[in-house]
Amino acid sequence: MKKLADSVKRLRAGETKSIIEKRLKEFEELGKKASKELFKEMCFCLLTANCAAEKCMAIQKSLGDDFITLAEHQLAKKLKELGYRFPNMRAKYISEARKHKENLKETIDSFDKEFDLREWLVKNVKGLGYKEASHFLRNIGFKGSAILDFHIIDALEAHNLIEKPKTLTPKKYIEIENELKKIGKELGLNMAELDLYLWRMETGKVLK
């Protein structure tokens, strides 16, 4: 753990700290917005499964309110035109998720615990697994869930902190998340902060 911790500490000593602090404030501000804006961010997270974040960010910017207004077949067509790999399936998930768009903020605010809210998202929004649900929560200002994409898992494996799982089951997800929480506690960082530092360390970027 020491080698990984030292790498994060070096990043915190430079300009990365202010970049990440700014990004976290942006997430918090988004979390205060109405259900419509939260729903569009959830659609972005639905797109990120097996697709690069930067690609999905460009698609989100291009689509805007189309996430809400386009019929499923129209949305699929537009996703395909934008070069998205799974247009039909994601259009179906987004279309199905629209049943939550009017009351999404109210639903989110009704939960006292982030863990329980994530469980609700996974069970009630088709296409959101633990990773995507955690990503959504982080992007709207929550700070307690780990986003276990391959960059993070590879970083943990490279530092001999975990054995890379063949399949990331819910049970295994929680196990690895708990390991990350130990690292975060050691560094005095929450999961949102640690994720952004690890992403910067692995990719040289701070995205969302």
N, C-alpha and C positions, 0 to 999 in steps of 0.2 A: 504493500500500500504506500510505502514511503516515496517510492519513485514517482508514482502517479500524483501523490499529494504535492511533491516538490514541483512537478510540472504545472499544476494548477496554481500554486503559490507564485510561480514566476509570471504567469499570465496576469494574476491579480495585481502584481506590482507595476504593470504597464498600462497602456491605453485601453486594453481589453476590458478592464474593470468598468470604466465609464461607458463604454459601448454597451456592455451587458446591463448596466444599471438603467440606461436609457431604454433599452428594449423591454426590460421588465416593467417599466412605467407605462410603456405603450400597451403592454398586455393588460395591465390593471385598468387603464382607461377604456380599452375595448370591452372589458368585463362589465363596465357600468352602463353600456349602451342597451338599446331595446332588443327585444327578441329577434327582430329581423336581422340585425347585424350579427348577433350571436349565431343565428342559423347559418348565415353565409360563411362564418368561420368554421362551423361544424362541417359544412359541405367541403371546404378546403381540406379538412382533416380526413374526410371520407375519401378524397382523391389521393391522399398520400400513401395509401397502402400499396407497396411495390412500385412506387413512382417517386422520383426525386423531388425534394421539397421546392427547389427553385422552379422546376417545370410547373408544379402545382400552383405556386405563387403567381406565375405568369398567366395561367389559365384562370385563376380566381379574379385577377385584375381585369382580364378580358370579359369574363362572364358577368360579374357584378350581380345585378338583380335577376339575371337570367336563371340563377339557381332557384329562384322562387317562382318565376312567371312562365317559363317555357314548359310545354308539354313534354312528357318523358321522351318521346321519339325525337322531338326537336332538340332537346338537351343532348341526347346521345349523338345526334348528327353534328352538333356544334363541338362537342368534345372530340369527336373524330377529326373534324376539320382543324382543330387546334393541336392535333398530334398526340392525343391522350391514348394510352394503350388499351384501356378497358372501358370504352365509351358506353356500351349497352348496360353492363352490370352496374357501373357507378351511377348512371342516369336512373336506373331502377332504384338503387339505394336512396339517392337524393329525393326522388319522387315519393318514395315511401316515408322518408323522414319528414316530409312537409307537414304531416299531421301534428308535429310538435312545434312548428314555427311560430305560432301565435302565442304560445304559453311557455316558451323555452326558458325565458328569464325567470318567470314565476316558479317553474319547476326547479331550476338551479338554486334559487334563493330559498326553496323549501327544505333543503338538506342542511343539517348541522355538520355532517362529517363528509370530507372530500372523498374518502374511501367508499362510502355508501352512494354518493352521487356517481362515482365512476361505475360502480356495479349497476346502477340504474341505466346509465348510458349504454353499457355493453349489452344489457338484457333488452333494452327497448329501442335502440337505434341499430337496425341491421346494417352491417358493414363496419361498425365501430368495434374493434377488439380493444384489448387493454392498451396497446400502444397508441392507437388512434384516439381513444377516449382520453388518455393521459395527455396527449398532444393538445387536444381541444381545451382541456382544463387549464393547462399551462398557458395557452395562448389567450385565455380570458382572465388571467390573473391568479389562478390557483398555484400553489407552490409545493404540494406534497406528493406528487405522482411522478414516477420515473418514465421517461419515453425511451423504451428499449429498442432502438433501431440498430441496424448492423454496425454503425459507427461506434455506438456506445458499447455494444457487446464485444466488438473487436478490440476496443481499447482496454476493457476489463480483462479479456483473455490475454492480451499482449503483456499485461502486467501481472499475470498469473493469479488474478483475483477470482476468476471463475473458470470453469470448463465450458467451452461453447456448447450449448445444447443443440441436438439434432433437430428437435422440435420445441418451439417456445410455447409450451402449454400454460394455461393460467396458473397452475401451481408453480411451475418453473419461473414464470414471470415474477410472481410475488417473492420467490426466493432471491432472485437476482436484484430485484428492487430493494429488498432488505439489505443486501450487501452494499448497494449504492448509498443507502441511508446511513450506514456505518461510516462510509467515506465522507459523506456530507457532514456528519456530526464531528468527525475528526477535523475537518476544515472549517467548520462553522458556516456551512452553506446549506440552503434548502435544496430541494430537488430541481426546482426551476433554474436556480443559479448554477448548480453543478452541471446540469445538462448543457447549458450554453457554454460553459467553460470547456467541457469535454468535446463538444462539437467544434469549438474554436481550435482546440488542440489537435483534433483529428483532421479537420478540413480547412482550417485557416479562415473560417467564415462564422459569422453570427447571423443566423437567419431567424426563422420562427417555426 
